[in-house]
Every structure is written in structure tokens, then in C-alpha cells.
Amino acid sequence: MTLQFTEADVPGPRRDLIGYGATPPAVDWPGGAKIAVSIVVNAEEGSEISWAAGDARNEGLGEIPYGMPAEYRDLCVESIYEYGARAGVWRLLRLFEEYRVPTTFYAAAVAFEQNPELAKAVVGGGHEVCSHGWRWEEPWVLSREEEREHMAAAIASFERTCGTRPVGWYCRYGPSVHTRELLVEEGGFLYDSDAYNDDLPYYVSVGDKRQLVVPYTMVYNDVKYAMPPGMASPTDFFDVCRRGFDELLREGRAGRPRMMSIGLHPRWAGQAGRTSALREFIEHAQRESDVWFATREQIARFWLENHPDEGAA
């Protein structure tokens, strides 16, 4: 008997374990940069399921390794989230202004509704607003029609708070088997970031159309402050980001330019000691002349214009 592996007939996108393989595209980032650095701030505070919808559920992911029973409000964790919106995000915005670094805000629409001053500051500071969904939720438990409705609600919300719609999408963990199809169906999104599988953007086929994916990261991400095994100190965060940056820059200078994503959350990275590690990283990266700090929209538009035929048909 000969065994043969076949991909199961499951719904949703096909897996691609090959990608660019041994021959990634030769990328000429703007200004001759050898690495594009995308800093992302996840603005979620105020849209937690437990608070925004009263779903008899506590979020966790705070600074306290304690799970309060769902029938009680966890006021301690709520206040940790509030720190991100009240103090942490403003510290980060001041840092970006000081070093003139444009960033992308993965913003939950309800979070910006709760904090319109922040929405105004993000847009006014030249940062990109990428949709992190309507609110904190799990799209994969929604029906296709419910997910479509929530997507439309998010777009309308951002148009009210930011004066413009988002052109990028990143689910609050994680996408459903319908998400990418719905993004393409809606028609106004240049890219999505619901993937962690490459160091460069790439295209995927969605029906008879193509969608650009600008992959994200869980490696260079301050979520490790809260999830074991993680980062014990800001020094750990700086070290892993510096090492990743240096290696990717080395590859870029050897003829294989890369992209690096760094993920932040105001309730974590916005704490002063942790912001200092981010400051050190930005200073380290800006000592190099061939680095492009860019929003994800800038990277997406560059890729669409300069690499329209790379990757999947």
C-alpha cells in the first residue's frame, strides 16, 4: 500500500509552506534602505469584551497572574488597561514625535470612540490607523454575515473618529476562515496583516483577485511581558529587537532586504521603564543610514507599486 498525503478539503485559505523559498525578491526600499522597520501600536484599551459588551468575562493579559471569576468585574485589570489609554499611549506618542518615527496604530474602533482625543492625536501626528476590528472579539465565532456587519461598523466608526477609513486590517486574535474573503469583497483594503509567516510582504489569491499581506510578528512584541515564557525586563525586549534588527540588516546588506515588525501595547510598552528600551532600540536603528521607518500603509503602497507581480498569482 502506498501512502499519499493530500491536503484536507477544509474551508478557508490554503496553506503555503514555500513562499519565496530560496530566492526572495530583490527589494530596493526607498532611499536605498536595506531594512524597512514597521512599529505597530495596538490601541485596544476601552474595547475589551468584559467592558465594552458586558459579556461576563474578564480579559486577563494584565500585570497580575490572577484569574478573577467571570461573574465579578476585575477592577484591577481594568485599571491596568486604563493606564495604557490615560498615560502609556501619550508617552509613546511623545517618543515617536521626538525621533520623527511614523507608526501604525492597530486600533479597535470602539477604543477610539472611547478616547476621541487619542484618535485625533494619532492622525494629527502622521501615524496610520489600521483597523483592529470593531471591538475586541473573536471573529472566528461569528457567522459570515455577522463578521461582515462588524467590519462595516468598524469602517464607519473610524470615518467618524479619524475622518478617513482604514486601508489595512488586523484581527484581534485571530481571523476567521471568512475574514480575507470579506476584506476583498469590501474592496477598500490595500492589505491585511493577519499572518506571521514571512519577512516580506506577499500576495495571496482570493477568488479571482489578489490580496496583499504585510505579515506581522509575535517575536518582536511586548506581549512577551505578559505571556510566559516571556521577557523579564526591558533589557530583554531591547536585546531581542536589537539582535533581530542587526541580523535582518546584515541580510539586507548582503542583497536580501527585509522588513521588521515591532509590536507594542500602551499598557505594557507605555510603562516608563519599558519605553526606555524602545527608545534605546530606535536610537540603535537610527544610527544606521540604510533603514526606513515606515507605516504599514507606506510599505503596502510601495509593494503594490514596485512589486506588483511578486509571489502568488
C-alpha positions as CSV (number, residue, x, y, z in Angstrom):
1,M,0.0,0.0,0.0
2,T,1.3,3.4,-1.0
3,L,0.6,6.2,1.4
4,Q,-0.1,9.6,-0.1
5,F,-0.6,12.9,1.6
6,T,-3.4,15.2,0.4
7,E,-4.5,18.5,1.8
8,A,-7.8,18.1,3.6
9,D,-10.8,19.8,2.0
10,V,-11.2,22.4,4.7
11,P,-12.8,25.9,4.4
12,G,-10.7,29.0,4.2
13,P,-7.3,29.9,2.7
14,R,-4.8,27.3,1.6
15,R,-1.6,27.0,3.4
16,D,1.7,27.9,1.7
17,L,4.8,26.4,3.2
18,I,7.1,27.5,0.4
19,G,6.6,31.3,-0.1
20,Y,9.6,32.9,-1.8
21,G,11.7,29.9,-1.0
22,A,15.5,30.3,-1.5
23,T,15.1,33.2,-3.9
24,P,13.2,36.1,-2.2
25,P,12.7,39.2,-4.4
26,A,15.4,41.8,-4.7
27,V,13.9,44.7,-2.9
28,D,15.0,48.3,-3.3
29,W,13.4,50.1,-0.4
30,P,13.1,53.9,-0.6
31,G,16.3,55.7,-0.2
32,G,18.3,52.6,-0.8
33,A,17.3,51.2,2.7
34,K,18.2,47.6,3.4
35,I,15.5,47.1,6.0
36,A,12.1,48.5,6.5
37,V,11.0,48.9,10.1
38,S,7.3,48.9,11.0
39,I,6.4,49.9,14.5
40,V,2.9,49.0,15.5
41,V,0.9,50.2,18.5
42,N,-2.1,48.2,19.5
43,A,-4.7,50.6,20.7
44,E,-7.3,48.4,22.4
45,E,-8.0,49.9,25.8
46,G,-11.7,50.6,26.2
47,S,-12.8,47.9,23.8
48,E,-12.2,44.9,26.0
49,I,-15.0,42.3,25.8
50,S,-15.6,42.5,29.5
51,W,-16.2,46.2,29.5
52,A,-17.4,47.1,26.0
53,A,-20.1,44.5,25.9
54,G,-20.6,43.3,29.5
55,D,-20.0,39.7,28.4
56,A,-19.5,38.3,31.9
57,R,-15.8,37.7,31.0
58,N,-12.5,39.0,32.3
59,E,-9.8,39.7,29.8
60,G,-6.6,38.9,31.7
61,L,-3.4,39.9,30.0
62,G,-2.7,42.4,32.7
63,E,0.3,42.6,35.0
64,I,-1.2,40.3,37.6
65,P,-1.1,36.5,37.2
66,Y,-4.6,36.0,38.7
67,G,-7.8,35.0,37.1
68,M,-10.9,36.5,38.7
69,P,-14.1,34.6,38.3
70,A,-16.1,35.9,35.3
71,E,-19.2,36.9,37.4
72,Y,-17.1,39.7,39.1
73,R,-15.6,42.7,37.4
74,D,-11.8,42.6,37.6
75,L,-11.3,46.3,38.5
76,C,-7.5,45.8,38.9
77,V,-7.0,44.5,35.3
78,E,-9.4,47.2,34.0
79,S,-7.2,49.9,35.6
80,I,-4.1,48.4,34.0
81,Y,-5.8,48.8,30.6
82,E,-6.8,52.3,31.6
83,Y,-3.1,53.1,32.2
84,G,-2.4,52.5,28.5
85,A,-5.1,54.9,27.4
86,R,-4.5,57.6,30.1
87,A,-0.7,57.6,30.3
88,G,1.2,55.0,28.3
89,V,0.0,55.9,24.8
90,W,0.9,59.5,25.3
91,R,4.4,58.6,26.4
92,L,4.8,56.5,23.2
93,L,3.4,59.3,21.0
94,R,5.9,61.8,22.5
95,L,8.7,59.4,21.8
96,F,7.7,58.9,18.2
97,E,7.4,62.7,17.8
98,E,10.9,63.2,19.3
99,Y,12.5,60.7,16.9
100,R,10.2,61.5,14.0
101,V,9.1,57.9,13.6
102,P,5.9,57.2,11.8
103,T,4.0,54.2,13.1
104,T,0.8,52.2,12.5
105,F,-1.9,52.0,15.2
106,Y,-3.8,48.8,15.2
107,A,-6.9,50.4,16.7
108,A,-10.1,48.8,17.8
109,A,-12.8,51.1,16.6
110,V,-14.6,51.2,20.0
111,A,-11.3,52.1,21.7
112,F,-11.1,55.3,19.6
113,E,-14.8,56.0,20.2
114,Q,-14.0,55.9,24.0
115,N,-10.9,58.1,23.5
116,P,-11.5,60.6,20.6
117,E,-8.6,62.8,21.7
118,L,-6.3,59.9,21.1
119,A,-7.8,59.3,17.6
120,K,-7.2,62.9,16.8
121,A,-3.6,62.9,18.1
122,V,-2.7,59.7,16.1
123,V,-4.0,61.1,12.8
124,G,-2.5,64.6,13.5
125,G,0.8,63.0,14.3
126,G,1.1,61.5,10.9
127,H,0.5,57.9,12.0
128,E,-1.5,55.3,10.2
129,V,-4.8,53.9,11.6
130,C,-5.2,50.2,10.7
131,S,-8.4,48.5,11.8
132,H,-8.0,46.1,14.7
133,G,-11.7,45.3,14.3
134,W,-14.8,46.9,15.6
135,R,-14.1,45.9,19.2
136,W,-12.3,43.1,21.0
137,E,-13.9,40.0,19.8
138,E,-13.2,36.6,18.2
139,P,-14.2,36.8,14.6
140,W,-14.0,33.1,14.2
141,V,-17.1,32.6,16.4
142,L,-19.2,34.9,14.2
143,S,-21.2,33.9,11.3
144,R,-20.0,35.3,7.9
145,E,-22.8,37.8,7.9
146,E,-22.1,38.9,11.4
147,E,-18.4,39.4,10.6
148,R,-19.4,41.4,7.5
149,E,-21.6,43.7,9.6
150,H,-18.9,44.2,12.3
151,M,-16.4,45.1,9.6
152,A,-18.8,47.7,8.2
153,A,-19.4,49.1,11.7
154,A,-15.6,49.4,12.2
155,I,-15.1,51.3,9.0
156,A,-18.0,53.7,9.7
157,S,-16.6,54.2,13.2
158,F,-13.2,55.2,12.0
159,E,-14.6,57.5,9.5
160,R,-16.3,59.3,12.4
161,T,-13.3,59.4,14.8
162,C,-10.5,59.8,12.3
163,G,-12.1,61.5,9.3
164,T,-11.0,58.7,7.0
165,R,-11.4,54.9,6.6
166,P,-8.6,52.4,7.3
167,V,-6.9,50.7,4.4
168,G,-5.3,47.9,6.5
169,W,-6.8,45.2,8.7
170,Y,-5.6,43.1,11.6
171,C,-7.9,41.0,13.6
172,R,-7.9,40.8,17.4
173,Y,-6.7,37.2,17.6
174,G,-7.4,35.8,15.1
175,P,-9.0,35.8,11.7
176,S,-11.8,33.5,10.7
177,V,-11.9,31.4,7.5
178,H,-14.0,34.2,6.0
179,T,-12.0,37.3,7.0
180,R,-9.8,37.7,4.0
181,E,-12.6,37.0,1.6
182,L,-14.7,39.7,3.3
183,L,-11.9,42.2,3.1
184,V,-11.5,41.6,-0.6
185,E,-15.3,41.7,-1.1
186,E,-15.5,45.0,0.8
187,G,-12.9,46.4,-1.7
188,G,-11.3,49.2,0.3
189,F,-8.4,47.5,1.9
190,L,-4.9,47.6,0.4
191,Y,-3.6,44.9,2.7
192,D,-4.2,42.8,5.8
193,S,-1.6,41.7,8.4
194,D,-3.3,38.5,9.6
195,A,-0.2,36.4,9.2
196,Y,3.2,35.8,10.9
197,N,4.9,33.8,8.2
198,D,7.4,35.9,6.3
199,D,9.9,38.8,6.4
200,L,8.5,40.4,3.3
201,P,5.0,41.3,2.0
202,Y,3.4,38.9,-0.4
203,Y,0.3,38.3,-2.4
204,V,-2.4,35.6,-1.9
205,S,-5.1,34.6,-4.3
206,V,-8.7,35.3,-3.1
207,G,-11.1,34.0,-5.7
208,D,-10.1,35.7,-8.9
209,K,-8.4,38.6,-7.1
210,R,-5.2,39.0,-5.2
211,Q,-4.7,40.4,-1.7
212,L,-1.5,41.9,-0.3
213,V,-0.4,40.5,3.1
214,V,2.0,42.6,5.2
215,P,3.0,40.0,7.8
216,Y,3.2,40.8,11.5
217,T,5.2,39.3,14.4
218,M,4.8,37.8,17.8
219,V,8.5,37.7,18.3
220,Y,9.5,41.4,18.5
221,N,6.4,42.1,20.5
222,D,5.9,43.4,24.0
223,V,3.1,40.8,24.6
224,K,6.0,38.7,25.9
225,Y,6.0,40.9,29.0
226,A,2.7,39.3,29.9
227,M,2.8,35.8,28.4
228,P,5.2,33.1,29.6
229,P,7.8,32.2,28.6
230,G,8.4,35.9,28.1
231,M,10.6,38.8,28.7
232,A,11.5,39.5,32.3
233,S,12.8,43.1,31.8
234,P,13.0,45.9,29.3
235,T,16.6,44.8,28.6
236,D,15.2,41.5,27.3
237,F,12.9,43.4,24.9
238,F,15.7,45.6,23.7
239,D,18.1,42.7,23.2
240,V,15.8,40.6,21.1
241,C,14.7,43.6,19.0
242,R,18.4,44.7,18.5
243,R,19.5,41.2,17.6
244,G,16.7,40.7,15.1
245,F,17.3,44.1,13.6
246,D,21.1,43.6,13.3
247,E,20.6,40.2,11.6
248,L,17.9,41.4,9.2
249,L,20.1,44.4,8.3
250,R,23.0,42.1,7.7
251,E,20.9,40.1,5.3
252,G,19.7,43.2,3.6
253,R,23.2,44.4,3.0
254,A,24.1,41.0,1.6
255,G,21.4,41.5,-1.1
256,R,18.3,40.3,0.6
257,P,16.5,43.4,2.0
258,R,13.9,42.6,4.7
259,M,11.1,44.0,6.7
260,M,10.9,44.0,10.5
261,S,7.7,44.5,12.5
262,I,7.7,45.5,16.2
263,G,4.5,45.2,18.2
264,L,3.6,47.4,21.2
265,H,0.7,47.9,23.6
266,P,0.4,51.1,25.5
267,R,-0.4,49.3,28.8
268,W,2.9,47.5,28.6
269,A,5.4,49.3,26.4
270,G,3.9,52.6,27.6
271,Q,5.3,52.0,31.1
272,A,8.3,54.3,31.6
273,G,10.9,51.6,32.1
274,R,9.8,49.7,29.1
275,T,9.5,52.8,26.9
276,S,13.2,53.4,27.7
277,A,14.0,50.1,26.0
278,L,12.1,51.2,22.9
279,R,14.0,54.5,23.0
280,E,17.3,52.5,23.0
281,F,16.2,50.4,20.1
282,I,15.1,53.4,18.0
283,E,18.4,55.2,18.7
284,H,20.3,52.0,17.8
285,A,18.4,51.7,14.5
286,Q,18.7,55.3,13.6
287,R,22.5,55.2,13.8
288,E,22.4,53.3,10.5
289,S,21.9,55.2,7.3
290,D,20.1,52.5,5.3
291,V,17.0,52.0,7.5
292,W,13.5,53.0,6.5
293,F,11.0,53.6,9.4
294,A,7.6,53.3,7.7
295,T,3.9,52.8,8.3
296,R,2.4,49.6,7.0
297,E,0.4,51.6,4.6
298,Q,3.6,53.1,3.2
299,I,5.1,49.6,2.9
300,A,1.9,48.3,1.2
301,R,1.8,51.1,-1.3
302,F,5.5,50.7,-2.1
303,W,5.0,47.0,-2.7
304,L,1.9,47.4,-4.8
305,E,3.7,49.9,-7.0
306,N,7.1,48.3,-7.2
307,H,6.4,44.6,-6.8
308,P,3.0,44.0,-8.4
309,D,3.9,40.6,-9.8
310,E,5.8,39.0,-6.9
311,G,4.6,35.8,-5.3
312,A,1.2,34.1,-5.7
313,A,-0.8,34.7,-8.9
